[in-house]
Amino acid sequence: KAGVTQTPRYLIKTRGQQVTLSCSPISGHRSVSWYQQTPGQGLQFLFEYFSETQRNKGNFPGRFSGRQFSNSRSEMNVSTLELGDSALYLCASSLEPGSGEQYFGPGTRLTVT
Amino acid sequence: AQSVSQHNHHVILSEAASLELGCNYSYGGTVNLFWYVQYPGQHLQLLLKYFSGDPLVKGIKGFEAEFIKSKFSFNLRKPSVQWSDTAEYFCAVKSFQKLVFGTGTRLLVSP
């Protein structure tokens, strides 16, 4: 089975721009979660989608949003980028929502200049 | 909501040494606990999990963890580490249907 894939792997944007990241879960997994990983804060939960609905949300501003499509693929969007948004964004999929057993992708490294 | 503390940020060991990485979560009740590992250049992956039952759980690659309810702890152990165990280790607890991670411990095993 193919693992979780994320595109693009690397991205450089300037402040004020917006960005869209994509995630394809493992086949058969219907839940997708997103995390932000930074050296100072570690891994922080952004949101989780299941059956095209956001089921859970972390403590991030409204500039961070996401969606899920009928094939379970998910995208996250960050608008009005700030320097502090530079991070590794990880996507994880699981069979069921709220599962602690998650399968992670390689991440998208976002650099905001 | 729960929080997770990993006290050791960096650990350096020689091969064959024993390993124990600390993990504490903030409050009791029913908890689901996890250890994840990120090897250099690889994805974050599940090492082991605890839901209920035997408080000593065994995971992949010879790792085990012990859930001690009275201490709110879930420490990771391995009797004899190998160079290939060099990685970053994350403890996590499920809280309100989402995973809350510790800040991670970087383990370097020297040959």
Interface residues (C-beta under 8 A of the other chain):
Chain A: G3 V4 S33 Y35 Q41 G42 L43 Q44 F45 E48 R55 N56 G58 L90 A92 P97 G98 G100 E101 Q102 Y103 F104 G105 P106 G107
Chain B: N32 F34 Y36 H43 L44 Q45 L46 K49 F90 A92 K94 F96 Q97 K98 L99 V100 F101 G102 T103 G104
